[in-house]
Amino acid sequence: MTQSPVWHPYAHLLTQQAAPKVVGGEGARFRLENGETLLDATCSWWCMIHGYSHPRLVAAIKAQADTLCHVMLGGLTHEPADRLARELVRITPTGLNHVFFSDSGSVGMEVAMKMAVQYYHLRGKPEKHRMLSLMKAYHGDTSGCMAVCDPEEGMHSLFAGYLPRHHFAPAPTAPYDADPETVAQDLAALRAALERHHHEIAALLMEPLLQAAGGLNMTSPEYLKGARELCDEFDVLLVFDEVATGFGRTGKLFAADHAAITPDIMVLSKGLTGGYLGHAATLATDRVHDAFIGDSPLHAFMHGPTFMGNPLACRVALESLAVFEEENYLDKIARLNRILRTELLEESALHRHPRVRDVRVLGATAVIEVQDATALQGVAAFARTRGVWLRPFGRWLYTMPAYITPEADMRHIAQVMKDWFR
Ligand SMILES: *Cc1c(COP(=O)(O)O)cnc(C)c1O
């Protein structure tokens, strides 16, 4: 058989194995060409929150396809985009009243950063054109996003010479339920970075509560509240990248909800369409939006992805949200959380295993962090023989299951993760 011309992401071309061919899927499982089914512990990079072949999502796409597959959003609008924007304003923290659509999480973050820079330009502070990001951050793979990923461990270090330079504060270290003193240390580090550089910083970017692809680092809602106060004090916009945390992953609809705060800009993608089509939304408050109202050519926001507001994507996003609310997904997430806590934290000796550094659970997310990456060599193949699709990266063996994962299947995923350390 000749080799496929498909170039796989993050793959080492010399050592990669032939990729199994997926031919379909139902619920939490996808099915391979050879008849094997695998329980997806990652819900396909955290986006397939309803699992595969959800009848309502599939029907929504088909119905929209019969009406209107695509039309430009430049100077035109349509019902799915308009309705989705209204719904996103309704469900996100109070004050995020404006929605800019794009086609992926990375582009949604590029839009957020451009908005922040232009905001200060329009306010007469063009020198505020850099970002403050956090170590362990991951905000996407495009150039603008690579420049605000962790510069050392963030998998893009080879591009350092090519990327613009921004500022970085230490990653938060206080866990979700940390006492105030521990959080205060993290906030002191953030304050120090702002004191030094605020005159040139447009926005503080963070993945609130859960730094995902940079190592599943979890922190306290108090850190978000403190960051909100610091941004106000130093006249810096607060940007929440909720591409991974949005739509229930941390146990509330949005991570910002744990702290009851409103960021100035918030980015959504992954779970937005239930994973069924690529799309993203960058939301902004009146304060940000209204700065763009003016009569100079510099007031227009010069961004416009071809597929922004795609009707198929907007329609399936509306259906995804309807299912999420009607079927009480937050309760399903709470049930998955209880299983993960019981299996991996409470009734397990995992944290005492010599190769394990830490075990963390938040919402429908659990991670076993090991001392060094070699401890995870072979775990994907091991899981596959037990019917589970796990895809660890670096030192992190994690699950972010679809929210419809049955409880017995959730227990099985946790069991396979534990058994690897037997
Ligand atoms: C996945 C991810 C992105 C990038 O989204 P893409 O759709 O892959 O471009 C950005 N930020 C966070 C937090 C992510 O998890």
The ligand as a Gaussian input file, in Angstrom:
#p B3LYP/6-31G(d) Opt

LIG

0 1
 C       -7.310000      24.480000      21.200000
 C       -7.037000      25.800000      21.824000
 C       -6.778000      26.929000      21.030000
 C       -6.642000      26.858000      19.535000
 O       -7.824000      26.494000      18.910000
 P       -7.771000      25.927000      17.399000
 O       -9.204000      25.775000      17.037000
 O       -7.033000      24.639000      17.451000
 O       -7.071000      26.950000      16.577000
 C       -6.614000      28.142000      21.676000
 N       -6.691000      28.239000      23.008000
 C       -6.949000      27.180000      23.799000
 C       -7.055000      27.370000      25.275000
 C       -7.102000      25.922000      23.229000
 O       -7.315000      24.856000      24.023000

